[in-house]
């Protein structure tokens, strides 16, 4: 998947928790949006604003036409009520798109003095990333927090620092983008899809050819804000650097 990843800690105590107590904190996108520590918080985690430009004039006369041509604005402050909407050529529309919550584990691809100064002088190296991802996935699955990893695999990707406003042809999920001011972090993120339900029934995810999972937005909010997991196996793929 990638070379070694690095997890920084502000205190030696927290770094040792990972190595000697085998404890890992898994947070959600909503957790990192609302965390009080401003050095870690990103209010836009998992969010993106989609900019759509209409190259030619469009006439919207019905709710059906609005949903078909301007459906991406469904959750924005722009709504079709009645009458006729004339969309001029080269008009830009911006609609917000928040992905359903997900468990994430944030690491860095970089081991540097600069990041030590920012995050803390204590660091743990994850030298076998694929094994680490598998171990955490199985632990979360055993706790009934995520889907079967064989059906809905966890994933890892380098974060793209491209702001949160993107053109509609850019299909990247909001989970994989951050504002450019964070680019020094060189983040490599691990993502775990939580079990999601609607009216008590599990919503099965839609898996695309890239094995990415997507869900309908109108689901019950059942994702835990953060979760501490404990698993001795992580010592087989991590080592201290403090």
Secondary structure, 3 states (H helix, E strand, C coil): CCCCEEEEECCHHHHHHHHHCCEEEEEEHHHHHHCCCCCCCCCCCCEEEEEEEECCCEEECCHHHHHHHHHHHCCCCCCCCCCCEEECCCEEEEEEEECCCCEEEEEECCCCHHHHHHHCCEEEEECCHHHHHHHHHHHHHHCCCECCCCCCCCEEEECEECCCEEECCCCCCHHHEECHHHHHHCEEEEEECECCEECCEECCCEECCCCCEECCCCCCCCCCCEEEEECHHHHHCEEECC
